[in-house]
Structure formats: structure tokens, C-alpha cells
Amino acid sequence: MSVIRRPAFMAAVATTLLAVLLLGFVTNIAIALLGSSGVIGKLLGVLVLVIPAIAIWYLVHEWRLGITVQRMSTRLESEDRLPRHDGARTAAGRLTEEAALDVYEVARRGVEIAPEDWAAWFHLAFAYDEVKEKAEARKALRHAAALFRAQR
């Protein structure tokens, strides 16, 4: 069982390609504005160039996170330590609210015991996901990735 599956990877590649295509169009507009004779046109060209710069930074940042998460997942899978959330489930297959809270509490205690352990933060991220705290899950996953990279 791998955390990131091929369809998710293909979707990320397709989305990235579409974003790069859009960035190409925006960059082309910025270059046209920079080539204009007026000061306002040139200023707008510079301002429009900021959009692709931010988007490229974001894409690189997200791909780096995704690759690191896959490495963490592969390592945990090889050690048979991937998050496995047992407990009562709804008809849709998700953990019940009570079971999800139990999973969260166990993961939270794991981080309290070992705050510098990337695996504990990885588990906490997936526990946050179970309690539908997507923003906190993302923060915990980013922190796990930072700890994982620092360990190398």
C-alpha cells in the first residue's frame, strides 16, 4: 500500500503542464508589455512578470514536498510503519468521528513523545486528515518533510 498512487502522480503532472502552459501565456503578455514604448506599459510588464515567478516558486515547492512525501511513504512502507487507522467506519469507509479522534490522540501523543521524529509528524498529518483538519494536516506534513530532509 503506497500513499501516493500512479493516478495522483499523473494528475499532478497534467496539472503542472497546464499551469506551465498558462504561465507561458502570462509571460508572453509580460514580455509584450515590457516592449511597449510607455512607462506604464513597462511597469505593468514588470508587475505581470511577478505572477509567473510566484507560480514557479509554488510549483517547485509543491513538487519538492510531493517527492519528499513519497520518499517518506516508501520508507515507512518498507518498515511496515505506514499509518493504518483501525476503528469503526462509516458506510462510506471513513473512520467514525469517535474513531478518528482516537487516532488523532494517539498520533498527537506520538509527536509529544518524539517531537523531532519525522515519522511521528507524518502519522499526525494523516490523523489530522481523518478528523478533517486539512490545513493542520498540510502543516504537519510539511514539518515532517522538513525533519526528513534535515535527517539526510
QUICOR-V784235 format. One record per residue. RES is the residue in one letter. SS is DSSP state (helix for helix, strand for strand, loop for the rest). OMEGA is omega in whole degrees, -180 to 180 (999 if undefined). D_CENTER is the distance of its C-alpha to the mean C-alpha in Angstrom with 1 decimal. Layout:
BEGIN
res = <RES;RES>
ss = <SS;SS>
omega = <OMEGA;OMEGA>
d_center = <D_CENTER;D_CENTER>
END
This chain:
BEGIN
res = <M;S;V;I;R;R;P;A;F;M;A;A;V;A;T;T;L;L;A;V;L;L;L;G;F;V;T;N;I;A;I;A;L;L;G;S;S;G;V;I;G;K;L;L;G;V;L;V;L;V;I;P;A;I;A;I;W;Y;L;V;H;E;W;R;L;G;I;T;V;Q;R;M;S;T;R;L;E;S;E;D;R;L;P;R;H;D;G;A;R;T;A;A;G;R;L;T;E;E;A;A;L;D;V;Y;E;V;A;R;R;G;V;E;I;A;P;E;D;W;A;A;W;F;H;L;A;F;A;Y;D;E;V;K;E;K;A;E;A;R;K;A;L;R;H;A;A;A;L;F;R;A;Q;R>
ss = <loop;loop;loop;loop;loop;helix;helix;helix;helix;helix;helix;helix;helix;helix;helix;helix;helix;helix;helix;helix;helix;helix;helix;helix;helix;helix;helix;helix;helix;helix;helix;helix;helix;helix;loop;loop;loop;loop;helix;helix;helix;helix;helix;helix;helix;helix;helix;helix;helix;helix;helix;helix;helix;helix;helix;helix;helix;helix;helix;helix;helix;helix;helix;helix;helix;helix;helix;helix;helix;helix;helix;helix;helix;helix;helix;helix;helix;helix;loop;loop;loop;loop;loop;loop;loop;loop;loop;loop;strand;loop;loop;loop;loop;loop;strand;loop;helix;helix;helix;helix;helix;helix;helix;helix;helix;helix;helix;helix;helix;helix;helix;helix;helix;loop;loop;loop;loop;helix;helix;helix;helix;helix;helix;helix;helix;helix;helix;helix;helix;helix;loop;loop;loop;helix;helix;helix;helix;helix;helix;helix;helix;helix;helix;helix;helix;helix;helix;helix;helix;helix;helix;loop>
omega = <179;-177;-180;-176;-177;179;178;178;-180;177;179;179;-180;179;179;179;177;179;179;177;178;178;176;178;-180;178;178;177;-180;180;177;179;178;180;180;-176;-177;179;-179;178;179;178;177;178;178;180;179;177;178;-178;178;180;179;-179;179;177;-178;180;179;180;-179;177;178;178;-180;179;179;179;178;178;178;-180;180;180;179;178;180;178;-178;-179;177;177;175;-175;177;177;-180;-177;176;178;180;178;177;175;174;-178;-180;179;179;178;177;179;179;-179;179;-179;179;178;177;178;177;-179;-176;-175;180;-180;-178;-179;178;178;176;179;178;179;-180;175;176;179;180;178;174;175;-172;-179;179;178;-180;179;-180;179;177;179;177;-180;179;178;-180;180;-179;-178;-175;999>
d_center = <19.1;15.8;12.5;11.3;14.3;16.0;15.9;12.1;12.3;15.2;13.7;11.0;14.0;16.1;14.0;13.7;17.4;18.2;16.4;18.3;21.5;21.2;20.6;23.8;25.7;24.8;25.6;28.9;29.8;29.2;31.4;34.0;34.0;34.4;37.4;39.1;42.2;41.4;39.7;37.7;36.4;35.4;33.7;31.8;30.8;29.4;27.5;26.1;25.0;22.7;20.5;19.7;19.2;16.5;14.9;15.2;13.7;10.6;10.4;11.1;8.6;5.7;7.9;8.7;5.6;5.8;9.4;9.5;8.0;10.6;13.2;12.8;13.2;16.1;17.7;17.7;18.9;21.7;22.7;22.6;20.3;17.4;17.1;19.9;20.7;24.4;26.2;27.7;25.9;26.4;27.9;24.5;23.3;21.1;22.3;24.9;24.2;26.4;24.8;21.3;22.7;24.3;21.2;19.5;22.7;22.8;19.2;20.0;23.2;21.6;19.6;22.9;24.8;22.5;20.4;19.8;18.7;15.2;15.9;17.0;13.8;12.0;14.6;14.4;10.8;12.2;15.3;13.8;12.5;16.1;17.6;15.6;14.1;10.7;10.3;11.6;9.4;6.3;8.8;10.1;7.3;7.1;10.8;11.2;9.7;12.1;14.8;14.4;14.8;17.6;19.3;19.9>
END
